[in-house]
Amino acid sequence: MPDTPRRSHMQQEIDYLLSSLRTVGFWKTILMMIIGSLMISLAVNGLLIPNKFFDGGVNGLSLMVFYVFGMPSLGVIYFLFNIPIFLTGWRAMSLKFIFVSLIGVFIFSTALNLLVGIQIAVKDPIMVAILAGIIKGFGTGIYLRVGGSFGGLDIVATVLKKKFSIPMGNTFIFINATTLFGAYLIYDLNIALYTGIFMFVDGTVIEKVQTGFSQRKAVFIVSEQPDLIAEQVMKRLDRGVTFFKSTGGWSHQEKKVIYTVINMIELGRLKEMLFEIDPDAFVAISNTSEVIGKRFLSWEDEGFTPLGKKKRSPRSKSETDLP
């Protein structure tokens, strides 16, 4: 019975999709996709199209066709582009992702048609690129943050990675470079450069919205007084710590490495405290794109609410075994 494992896997996919439909997180994702699509459509119809700017990804290819032929509508072109994408990529994705993406394509295509003709009165092309990048980046970030999808290049990149081992980043770079080159050929170098500025602002805002503006710092501390430092971090910064056992490569002595996660405001206080306790401490500080767990974002904050599982109550002051 060779088809049994496949049927079993498909049944699991269907069960997971049906269970997701009964969660608040799923409908929150749909709501964010609606809001995000309206914001993106506002940027596209109100700023990009009146100034003949392009976009990245499948929307950029759709704009290219729209500028050359002028018909059908941009929303219809985007929808048509996604048909072969779904036909070739549905086996490579989860059933839930495909379902959400299909809804997302319909929502976004409708939003593109809904706001046709709207214009935002900005004349300076630099300001147009910046404002469009901010609006579109924010709209994209809010739906990506909760696991939404409008199909398009995400599916293409995933299929190429699985079938041909092509890194997803290379696919994005190639398509966006094609769009910029198309902008140069169809119009001129200025349009291509303004489009590049728009893409940069768009990508920056997306990253900020996805990871949050309050970026965290992961800190590793090697000191001769690890217990005292850990105690002070927990008391004075109200942050948890984790110990890692380590061995010095030169001295071959066993040490405790302190690991904690703090915000930007607490970083200066931590440095001052370390200087007071152990000026010879070795400290490594790195940026974190996102932190999920105790004292930071919960899985529920990220839109994940497992069926039958209640939200956990906030951690008490005594729970300081993790950052």
Secondary structure, 3 states (H helix, E strand, C coil): CCCHHHHHHHHHHHHHHHHHCCCHHHHHHHHHHHHHHHHHHHHHHHHHCCCCCCCCHHHHHHHHHHHHHCCCCHHHHHHHHHHHHHHHHHHHCCHHHHHHHHHHHHHHHHHHHHCCCCCCCCCCHHHHHHHHHHHHHHHHHHHHCCCCCCCCHHHHHHHHHHHHCCCHHHHHHHHHHHHHHHHHHHCCHHHHHHHHHHHHHHHHHHHHHHHCCCCEEEEEEECCCHHHHHHHHHHHHCCCCEEEEEECCCCCCEEEEEEEEEEHHHHHHHHHHHHHHCCCCEEEEEEECCCECCCCECCCCCCCCCCCCCCCCCCCCCCCCCC
